[in-house]
Amino acid sequence: MTQIATDKRPRLQKLQNTLKIKVIVKMANKVMEEILDKKDLNITELNHLIYAAAMVITEEINGTAEYKTETKPPPWVRCIQGSINNIRKELSVLVEIKRDKRKYRP
């Protein structure tokens, strides 16, 4: 059995507290109880088991267990990125002017 290092695991999405989730969690708890009755796990193995159960529950609810890290940057960052892109455009125009040795006419 391969185990992902604790610090290398993908984060799971936070789930809303709904009836569907409560039913699935209750079922998962019953299954985990049966597993734990038959095995003597150390704390690391128990941690991996709990994470695996959480991943399965998340996949069951959302269809995926990957945490979405892509968020929009704040407005001030987008503004700076826009300014940088404008400067790049102007620099490329200047490079073309210098390369072609002709005057720039807007």
Buried (B, 14 or more C-beta within 10 A) or exposed (E): EEEEEEEEBEEBBEBEEEEEBEEBBEEBEEEBEEEEEEEEEEEEEEEBBEBBBBBBBBEBBEEEBEEEEEEEEEEEEEEEEEEEEEEEEEEEEEEEEEEEEEEEEE
